[in-house]
Amino acid sequence: MNIEQQGHEVMLVMAKPKNKLANLHKHPDTIIGNPDDIVHIDWLSGCLQRTIHTNPV
């Protein structure tokens, strides 16, 4: 961020960059069952069914 003060340009920078992943919290009970089963889900067929709409005239 640049700020002009008394005819001079001052640049503000963070002393230490934040690790964005450090803000994440663990959710151990989010997946109920075997997490490896998620890999075998047919995601594309579910998305296509939701995007196909009939347009009544």
mmCIF file of the N, C-alpha and C atoms, coordinates in Angstrom:
data_MODEL
# 
_entry.id   MODEL 
# 
loop_
_atom_site.group_PDB 
_atom_site.id 
_atom_site.type_symbol 
_atom_site.label_atom_id 
_atom_site.label_alt_id 
_atom_site.label_comp_id 
_atom_site.label_asym_id 
_atom_site.label_entity_id 
_atom_site.label_seq_id 
_atom_site.pdbx_PDB_ins_code 
_atom_site.Cartn_x 
_atom_site.Cartn_y 
_atom_site.Cartn_z 
_atom_site.occupancy 
_atom_site.B_iso_or_equiv 
_atom_site.pdbx_formal_charge 
_atom_site.auth_seq_id 
_atom_site.auth_comp_id 
_atom_site.auth_asym_id 
_atom_site.auth_atom_id 
_atom_site.pdbx_PDB_model_num 
ATOM 1   N N  . MET A 1 1  ? 0.856   -1.159  0.000   1.00 0.00 ? 1  MET A N  1 
ATOM 2   C CA . MET A 1 1  ? 0.000   0.000   0.000   1.00 0.00 ? 1  MET A CA 1 
ATOM 3   C C  . MET A 1 1  ? 0.907   1.227   0.000   1.00 0.00 ? 1  MET A C  1 
ATOM 4   N N  . ASN A 1 2  ? 0.643   2.145   -0.893  1.00 0.00 ? 2  ASN A N  1 
ATOM 5   C CA . ASN A 1 2  ? 1.431   3.372   -0.981  1.00 0.00 ? 2  ASN A CA 1 
ATOM 6   C C  . ASN A 1 2  ? 0.620   4.553   -0.462  1.00 0.00 ? 2  ASN A C  1 
ATOM 7   N N  . ILE A 1 3  ? 1.268   5.381   0.327   1.00 0.00 ? 3  ILE A N  1 
ATOM 8   C CA . ILE A 1 3  ? 0.640   6.579   0.885   1.00 0.00 ? 3  ILE A CA 1 
ATOM 9   C C  . ILE A 1 3  ? 1.569   7.749   0.610   1.00 0.00 ? 3  ILE A C  1 
ATOM 10  N N  . GLU A 1 4  ? 0.973   8.864   0.170   1.00 0.00 ? 4  GLU A N  1 
ATOM 11  C CA . GLU A 1 4  ? 1.782   10.063  -0.033  1.00 0.00 ? 4  GLU A CA 1 
ATOM 12  C C  . GLU A 1 4  ? 1.654   10.955  1.191   1.00 0.00 ? 4  GLU A C  1 
ATOM 13  N N  . GLN A 1 5  ? 2.784   11.304  1.775   1.00 0.00 ? 5  GLN A N  1 
ATOM 14  C CA . GLN A 1 5  ? 2.803   12.112  2.999   1.00 0.00 ? 5  GLN A CA 1 
ATOM 15  C C  . GLN A 1 5  ? 3.853   13.211  2.838   1.00 0.00 ? 5  GLN A C  1 
ATOM 16  N N  . GLN A 1 6  ? 3.441   14.441  2.899   1.00 0.00 ? 6  GLN A N  1 
ATOM 17  C CA . GLN A 1 6  ? 4.315   15.616  2.811   1.00 0.00 ? 6  GLN A CA 1 
ATOM 18  C C  . GLN A 1 6  ? 5.217   15.555  1.579   1.00 0.00 ? 6  GLN A C  1 
ATOM 19  N N  . GLY A 1 7  ? 4.616   15.164  0.438   1.00 0.00 ? 7  GLY A N  1 
ATOM 20  C CA . GLY A 1 7  ? 5.365   15.131  -0.812  1.00 0.00 ? 7  GLY A CA 1 
ATOM 21  C C  . GLY A 1 7  ? 6.216   13.892  -1.008  1.00 0.00 ? 7  GLY A C  1 
ATOM 22  N N  . HIS A 1 8  ? 6.224   12.986  -0.044  1.00 0.00 ? 8  HIS A N  1 
ATOM 23  C CA . HIS A 1 8  ? 7.003   11.753  -0.158  1.00 0.00 ? 8  HIS A CA 1 
ATOM 24  C C  . HIS A 1 8  ? 6.049   10.563  -0.213  1.00 0.00 ? 8  HIS A C  1 
ATOM 25  N N  . GLU A 1 9  ? 6.452   9.543   -0.945  1.00 0.00 ? 9  GLU A N  1 
ATOM 26  C CA . GLU A 1 9  ? 5.645   8.340   -1.031  1.00 0.00 ? 9  GLU A CA 1 
ATOM 27  C C  . GLU A 1 9  ? 6.164   7.314   -0.027  1.00 0.00 ? 9  GLU A C  1 
ATOM 28  N N  . VAL A 1 10 ? 5.249   6.834   0.815   1.00 0.00 ? 10 VAL A N  1 
ATOM 29  C CA . VAL A 1 10 ? 5.588   5.851   1.838   1.00 0.00 ? 10 VAL A CA 1 
ATOM 30  C C  . VAL A 1 10 ? 4.915   4.537   1.460   1.00 0.00 ? 10 VAL A C  1 
ATOM 31  N N  . MET A 1 11 ? 5.667   3.430   1.522   1.00 0.00 ? 11 MET A N  1 
ATOM 32  C CA . MET A 1 11 ? 5.115   2.128   1.205   1.00 0.00 ? 11 MET A CA 1 
ATOM 33  C C  . MET A 1 11 ? 4.971   1.318   2.489   1.00 0.00 ? 11 MET A C  1 
ATOM 34  N N  . LEU A 1 12 ? 3.748   0.848   2.735   1.00 0.00 ? 12 LEU A N  1 
ATOM 35  C CA . LEU A 1 12 ? 3.498   0.002   3.898   1.00 0.00 ? 12 LEU A CA 1 
ATOM 36  C C  . LEU A 1 12 ? 3.540   -1.463  3.450   1.00 0.00 ? 12 LEU A C  1 
ATOM 37  N N  . VAL A 1 13 ? 4.329   -2.261  4.143   1.00 0.00 ? 13 VAL A N  1 
ATOM 38  C CA . VAL A 1 13 ? 4.416   -3.689  3.836   1.00 0.00 ? 13 VAL A CA 1 
ATOM 39  C C  . VAL A 1 13 ? 4.277   -4.479  5.124   1.00 0.00 ? 13 VAL A C  1 
ATOM 40  N N  . MET A 1 14 ? 3.783   -5.708  5.005   1.00 0.00 ? 14 MET A N  1 
ATOM 41  C CA . MET A 1 14 ? 3.652   -6.557  6.178   1.00 0.00 ? 14 MET A CA 1 
ATOM 42  C C  . MET A 1 14 ? 5.044   -7.024  6.601   1.00 0.00 ? 14 MET A C  1 
ATOM 43  N N  . ALA A 1 15 ? 5.271   -7.068  7.905   1.00 0.00 ? 15 ALA A N  1 
ATOM 44  C CA . ALA A 1 15 ? 6.560   -7.520  8.407   1.00 0.00 ? 15 ALA A CA 1 
ATOM 45  C C  . ALA A 1 15 ? 6.776   -8.993  8.100   1.00 0.00 ? 15 ALA A C  1 
ATOM 46  N N  . LYS A 1 16 ? 5.727   -9.800  8.240   1.00 0.00 ? 16 LYS A N  1 
ATOM 47  C CA . LYS A 1 16 ? 5.827   -11.226 7.972   1.00 0.00 ? 16 LYS A CA 1 
ATOM 48  C C  . LYS A 1 16 ? 4.548   -11.649 7.250   1.00 0.00 ? 16 LYS A C  1 
ATOM 49  N N  . PRO A 1 17 ? 4.668   -12.262 6.071   1.00 0.00 ? 17 PRO A N  1 
ATOM 50  C CA . PRO A 1 17 ? 3.464   -12.692 5.365   1.00 0.00 ? 17 PRO A CA 1 
ATOM 51  C C  . PRO A 1 17 ? 2.706   -13.748 6.163   1.00 0.00 ? 17 PRO A C  1 
ATOM 52  N N  . LYS A 1 18 ? 1.373   -13.648 6.134   1.00 0.00 ? 18 LYS A N  1 
ATOM 53  C CA . LYS A 1 18 ? 0.550   -14.610 6.854   1.00 0.00 ? 18 LYS A CA 1 
ATOM 54  C C  . LYS A 1 18 ? 0.426   -15.892 6.042   1.00 0.00 ? 18 LYS A C  1 
ATOM 55  N N  . ASN A 1 19 ? 0.435   -16.992 6.729   1.00 0.00 ? 19 ASN A N  1 
ATOM 56  C CA . ASN A 1 19 ? 0.184   -18.278 6.096   1.00 0.00 ? 19 ASN A CA 1 
ATOM 57  C C  . ASN A 1 19 ? -1.329  -18.472 6.052   1.00 0.00 ? 19 ASN A C  1 
ATOM 58  N N  . LYS A 1 20 ? -1.910  -18.456 4.863   1.00 0.00 ? 20 LYS A N  1 
ATOM 59  C CA . LYS A 1 20 ? -3.363  -18.541 4.719   1.00 0.00 ? 20 LYS A CA 1 
ATOM 60  C C  . LYS A 1 20 ? -3.898  -19.877 5.222   1.00 0.00 ? 20 LYS A C  1 
ATOM 61  N N  . LEU A 1 21 ? -3.115  -20.927 5.110   1.00 0.00 ? 21 LEU A N  1 
ATOM 62  C CA . LEU A 1 21 ? -3.575  -22.236 5.557   1.00 0.00 ? 21 LEU A CA 1 
ATOM 63  C C  . LEU A 1 21 ? -3.596  -22.342 7.082   1.00 0.00 ? 21 LEU A C  1 
ATOM 64  N N  . ALA A 1 22 ? -2.904  -21.457 7.780   1.00 0.00 ? 22 ALA A N  1 
ATOM 65  C CA . ALA A 1 22 ? -2.881  -21.501 9.244   1.00 0.00 ? 22 ALA A CA 1 
ATOM 66  C C  . ALA A 1 22 ? -4.243  -21.149 9.837   1.00 0.00 ? 22 ALA A C  1 
ATOM 67  N N  . ASN A 1 23 ? -5.103  -20.483 9.072   1.00 0.00 ? 23 ASN A N  1 
ATOM 68  C CA . ASN A 1 23 ? -6.427  -20.111 9.567   1.00 0.00 ? 23 ASN A CA 1 
ATOM 69  C C  . ASN A 1 23 ? -7.439  -21.254 9.492   1.00 0.00 ? 23 ASN A C  1 
ATOM 70  N N  . LEU A 1 24 ? -7.072  -22.349 8.816   1.00 0.00 ? 24 LEU A N  1 
ATOM 71  C CA . LEU A 1 24 ? -7.999  -23.466 8.681   1.00 0.00 ? 24 LEU A CA 1 
ATOM 72  C C  . LEU A 1 24 ? -8.105  -24.242 9.988   1.00 0.00 ? 24 LEU A C  1 
ATOM 73  N N  . HIS A 1 25 ? -9.302  -24.719 10.281  1.00 0.00 ? 25 HIS A N  1 
ATOM 74  C CA . HIS A 1 25 ? -9.541  -25.513 11.484  1.00 0.00 ? 25 HIS A CA 1 
ATOM 75  C C  . HIS A 1 25 ? -9.855  -26.942 11.076  1.00 0.00 ? 25 HIS A C  1 
ATOM 76  N N  . LYS A 1 26 ? -9.473  -27.886 11.913  1.00 0.00 ? 26 LYS A N  1 
ATOM 77  C CA . LYS A 1 26 ? -9.753  -29.291 11.637  1.00 0.00 ? 26 LYS A CA 1 
ATOM 78  C C  . LYS A 1 26 ? -11.220 -29.588 11.896  1.00 0.00 ? 26 LYS A C  1 
ATOM 79  N N  . HIS A 1 27 ? -11.794 -30.428 11.032  1.00 0.00 ? 27 HIS A N  1 
ATOM 80  C CA . HIS A 1 27 ? -13.172 -30.891 11.172  1.00 0.00 ? 27 HIS A CA 1 
ATOM 81  C C  . HIS A 1 27 ? -13.155 -32.415 11.047  1.00 0.00 ? 27 HIS A C  1 
ATOM 82  N N  . PRO A 1 28 ? -12.774 -33.107 12.108  1.00 0.00 ? 28 PRO A N  1 
ATOM 83  C CA . PRO A 1 28 ? -12.571 -34.558 12.004  1.00 0.00 ? 28 PRO A CA 1 
ATOM 84  C C  . PRO A 1 28 ? -13.841 -35.343 11.710  1.00 0.00 ? 28 PRO A C  1 
ATOM 85  N N  . ASP A 1 29 ? -15.014 -34.838 12.031  1.00 0.00 ? 29 ASP A N  1 
ATOM 86  C CA . ASP A 1 29 ? -16.254 -35.587 11.837  1.00 0.00 ? 29 ASP A CA 1 
ATOM 87  C C  . ASP A 1 29 ? -17.016 -35.163 10.579  1.00 0.00 ? 29 ASP A C  1 
ATOM 88  N N  . THR A 1 30 ? -16.366 -34.459 9.664   1.00 0.00 ? 30 THR A N  1 
ATOM 89  C CA . THR A 1 30 ? -17.047 -33.958 8.479   1.00 0.00 ? 30 THR A CA 1 
ATOM 90  C C  . THR A 1 30 ? -17.450 -35.091 7.544   1.00 0.00 ? 30 THR A C  1 
ATOM 91  N N  . ILE A 1 31 ? -16.563 -36.026 7.290   1.00 0.00 ? 31 ILE A N  1 
ATOM 92  C CA . ILE A 1 31 ? -16.862 -37.147 6.397   1.00 0.00 ? 31 ILE A CA 1 
ATOM 93  C C  . ILE A 1 31 ? -17.249 -38.335 7.255   1.00 0.00 ? 31 ILE A C  1 
ATOM 94  N N  . ILE A 1 32 ? -18.454 -38.826 7.040   1.00 0.00 ? 32 ILE A N  1 
ATOM 95  C CA . ILE A 1 32 ? -18.907 -40.021 7.749   1.00 0.00 ? 32 ILE A CA 1 
ATOM 96  C C  . ILE A 1 32 ? -18.780 -41.180 6.782   1.00 0.00 ? 32 ILE A C  1 
ATOM 97  N N  . GLY A 1 33 ? -17.953 -42.133 7.099   1.00 0.00 ? 33 GLY A N  1 
ATOM 98  C CA . GLY A 1 33 ? -17.717 -43.267 6.217   1.00 0.00 ? 33 GLY A CA 1 
ATOM 99  C C  . GLY A 1 33 ? -16.276 -43.272 5.756   1.00 0.00 ? 33 GLY A C  1 
ATOM 100 N N  . ASN A 1 34 ? -16.043 -43.913 4.631   1.00 0.00 ? 34 ASN A N  1 
ATOM 101 C CA . ASN A 1 34 ? -14.700 -44.069 4.102   1.00 0.00 ? 34 ASN A CA 1 
ATOM 102 C C  . ASN A 1 34 ? -14.372 -42.889 3.180   1.00 0.00 ? 34 ASN A C  1 
ATOM 103 N N  . PRO A 1 35 ? -13.380 -42.060 3.520   1.00 0.00 ? 35 PRO A N  1 
ATOM 104 C CA . PRO A 1 35 ? -13.033 -40.916 2.669   1.00 0.00 ? 35 PRO A CA 1 
ATOM 105 C C  . PRO A 1 35 ? -12.574 -41.323 1.270   1.00 0.00 ? 35 PRO A C  1 
ATOM 106 N N  . ASP A 1 36 ? -12.052 -42.533 1.105   1.00 0.00 ? 36 ASP A N  1 
ATOM 107 C CA . ASP A 1 36 ? -11.611 -42.982 -0.216  1.00 0.00 ? 36 ASP A CA 1 
ATOM 108 C C  . ASP A 1 36 ? -12.784 -43.164 -1.176  1.00 0.00 ? 36 ASP A C  1 
ATOM 109 N N  . ASP A 1 37 ? -14.008 -43.320 -0.666  1.00 0.00 ? 37 ASP A N  1 
ATOM 110 C CA . ASP A 1 37 ? -15.174 -43.477 -1.532  1.00 0.00 ? 37 ASP A CA 1 
ATOM 111 C C  . ASP A 1 37 ? -15.482 -42.201 -2.307  1.00 0.00 ? 37 ASP A C  1 
ATOM 112 N N  . ILE A 1 38 ? -15.051 -41.054 -1.816  1.00 0.00 ? 38 ILE A N  1 
ATOM 113 C CA . ILE A 1 38 ? -15.303 -39.780 -2.495  1.00 0.00 ? 38 ILE A CA 1 
ATOM 114 C C  . ILE A 1 38 ? -14.616 -39.752 -3.853  1.00 0.00 ? 38 ILE A C  1 
ATOM 115 N N  . VAL A 1 39 ? -13.475 -40.419 -3.960  1.00 0.00 ? 39 VAL A N  1 
ATOM 116 C CA . VAL A 1 39 ? -12.720 -40.433 -5.213  1.00 0.00 ? 39 VAL A CA 1 
ATOM 117 C C  . VAL A 1 39 ? -13.523 -41.084 -6.327  1.00 0.00 ? 39 VAL A C  1 
ATOM 118 N N  . HIS A 1 40 ? -14.375 -42.051 -5.996  1.00 0.00 ? 40 HIS A N  1 
ATOM 119 C CA . HIS A 1 40 ? -15.082 -42.828 -7.004  1.00 0.00 ? 40 HIS A CA 1 
ATOM 120 C C  . HIS A 1 40 ? -16.474 -42.280 -7.327  1.00 0.00 ? 40 HIS A C  1 
ATOM 121 N N  . ILE A 1 41 ? -16.847 -41.137 -6.806  1.00 0.00 ? 41 ILE A N  1 
ATOM 122 C CA . ILE A 1 41 ? -18.155 -40.544 -7.105  1.00 0.00 ? 41 ILE A CA 1 
ATOM 123 C C  . ILE A 1 41 ? -18.135 -39.974 -8.523  1.00 0.00 ? 41 ILE A C  1 
ATOM 124 N N  . ASP A 1 42 ? -19.210 -40.180 -9.275  1.00 0.00 ? 42 ASP A N  1 
ATOM 125 C CA . ASP A 1 42 ? -19.334 -39.627 -10.614 1.00 0.00 ? 42 ASP A CA 1 
ATOM 126 C C  . ASP A 1 42 ? -19.898 -38.210 -10.494 1.00 0.00 ? 42 ASP A C  1 
ATOM 127 N N  . TRP A 1 43 ? -19.007 -37.242 -10.299 1.00 0.00 ? 43 TRP A N  1 
ATOM 128 C CA . TRP A 1 43 ? -19.408 -35.852 -10.064 1.00 0.00 ? 43 TRP A CA 1 
ATOM 129 C C  . TRP A 1 43 ? -20.042 -35.240 -11.302 1.00 0.00 ? 43 TRP A C  1 
ATOM 130 N N  . LEU A 1 44 ? -19.571 -35.586 -12.474 1.00 0.00 ? 44 LEU A N  1 
ATOM 131 C CA . LEU A 1 44 ? -20.044 -34.963 -13.708 1.00 0.00 ? 44 LEU A CA 1 
ATOM 132 C C  . LEU A 1 44 ? -21.513 -35.270 -13.974 1.00 0.00 ? 44 LEU A C  1 
ATOM 133 N N  . SER A 1 45 ? -21.945 -36.495 -13.761 1.00 0.00 ? 45 SER A N  1 
ATOM 134 C CA . SER A 1 45 ? -23.345 -36.832 -14.058 1.00 0.00 ? 45 SER A CA 1 
ATOM 135 C C  . SER A 1 45 ? -24.292 -36.074 -13.131 1.00 0.00 ? 45 SER A C  1 
ATOM 136 N N  . GLY A 1 46 ? -23.929 -35.860 -11.890 1.00 0.00 ? 46 GLY A N  1 
ATOM 137 C CA . GLY A 1 46 ? -24.769 -35.105 -10.971 1.00 0.00 ? 46 GLY A CA 1 
ATOM 138 C C  . GLY A 1 46 ? -24.878 -33.650 -11.362 1.00 0.00 ? 46 GLY A C  1 
ATOM 139 N N  . CYS A 1 47 ? -23.791 -33.076 -11.867 1.00 0.00 ? 47 CYS A N  1 
ATOM 140 C CA . CYS A 1 47 ? -23.804 -31.668 -12.286 1.00 0.00 ? 47 CYS A CA 1 
ATOM 141 C C  . CYS A 1 47 ? -24.640 -31.481 -13.541 1.00 0.00 ? 47 CYS A C  1 
ATOM 142 N N  . LEU A 1 48 ? -24.550 -32.422 -14.475 1.00 0.00 ? 48 LEU A N  1 
ATOM 143 C CA . LEU A 1 48 ? -25.303 -32.290 -15.718 1.00 0.00 ? 48 LEU A CA 1 
ATOM 144 C C  . LEU A 1 48 ? -26.796 -32.383 -15.472 1.00 0.00 ? 48 LEU A C  1 
ATOM 145 N N  . GLN A 1 49 ? -27.226 -33.218 -14.547 1.00 0.00 ? 49 GLN A N  1 
ATOM 146 C CA . GLN A 1 49 ? -28.651 -33.347 -14.261 1.00 0.00 ? 49 GLN A CA 1 
ATOM 147 C C  . GLN A 1 49 ? -29.221 -32.055 -13.693 1.00 0.00 ? 49 GLN A C  1 
ATOM 148 N N  . ARG A 1 50 ? -28.434 -31.327 -12.908 1.00 0.00 ? 50 ARG A N  1 
ATOM 149 C CA . ARG A 1 50 ? -28.925 -30.094 -12.305 1.00 0.00 ? 50 ARG A CA 1 
ATOM 150 C C  . ARG A 1 50 ? -28.925 -28.926 -13.282 1.00 0.00 ? 50 ARG A C  1 
ATOM 151 N N  . THR A 1 51 ? -28.096 -28.981 -14.329 1.00 0.00 ? 51 THR A N  1 
ATOM 152 C CA . THR A 1 51 ? -28.004 -27.832 -15.232 1.00 0.00 ? 51 THR A CA 1 
ATOM 153 C C  . THR A 1 51 ? -28.967 -27.933 -16.413 1.00 0.00 ? 51 THR A C  1 
ATOM 154 N N  . ILE A 1 52 ? -29.521 -29.107 -16.674 1.00 0.00 ? 52 ILE A N  1 
ATOM 155 C CA . ILE A 1 52 ? -30.468 -29.261 -17.775 1.00 0.00 ? 52 ILE A CA 1 
ATOM 156 C C  . ILE A 1 52 ? -31.857 -28.814 -17.314 1.00 0.00 ? 52 ILE A C  1 
ATOM 157 N N  . HIS A 1 53 ? -32.416 -27.808 -17.961 1.00 0.00 ? 53 HIS A N  1 
ATOM 158 C CA . HIS A 1 53 ? -33.716 -27.255 -17.600 1.00 0.00 ? 53 HIS A CA 1 
ATOM 159 C C  . HIS A 1 53 ? -34.606 -27.278 -18.830 1.00 0.00 ? 53 HIS A C  1 
ATOM 160 N N  . THR A 1 54 ? -35.877 -27.466 -18.615 1.00 0.00 ? 54 THR A N  1 
ATOM 161 C CA . THR A 1 54 ? -36.827 -27.318 -19.718 1.00 0.00 ? 54 THR A CA 1 
ATOM 162 C C  . THR A 1 54 ? -37.404 -25.916 -19.637 1.00 0.00 ? 54 THR A C  1 
ATOM 163 N N  . ASN A 1 55 ? -37.566 -25.297 -20.779 1.00 0.00 ? 55 ASN A N  1 
ATOM 164 C CA . ASN A 1 55 ? -38.037 -23.931 -20.856 1.00 0.00 ? 55 ASN A CA 1 
ATOM 165 C C  . ASN A 1 55 ? -39.490 -23.937 -21.342 1.00 0.00 ? 55 ASN A C  1 
ATOM 166 N N  . PRO A 1 56 ? -40.469 -23.814 -20.423 1.00 0.00 ? 56 PRO A N  1 
ATOM 167 C CA . PRO A 1 56 ? -41.872 -23.817 -20.874 1.00 0.00 ? 56 PRO A CA 1 
ATOM 168 C C  . PRO A 1 56 ? -42.203 -22.550 -21.648 1.00 0.00 ? 56 PRO A C  1 
ATOM 169 N N  . VAL A 1 57 ? -42.908 -22.731 -22.750 1.00 0.00 ? 57 VAL A N  1 
ATOM 170 C CA . VAL A 1 57 ? -43.251 -21.576 -23.589 1.00 0.00 ? 57 VAL A CA 1 
ATOM 171 C C  . VAL A 1 57 ? -44.707 -21.234 -23.445 1.00 0.00 ? 57 VAL A C  1 
# 
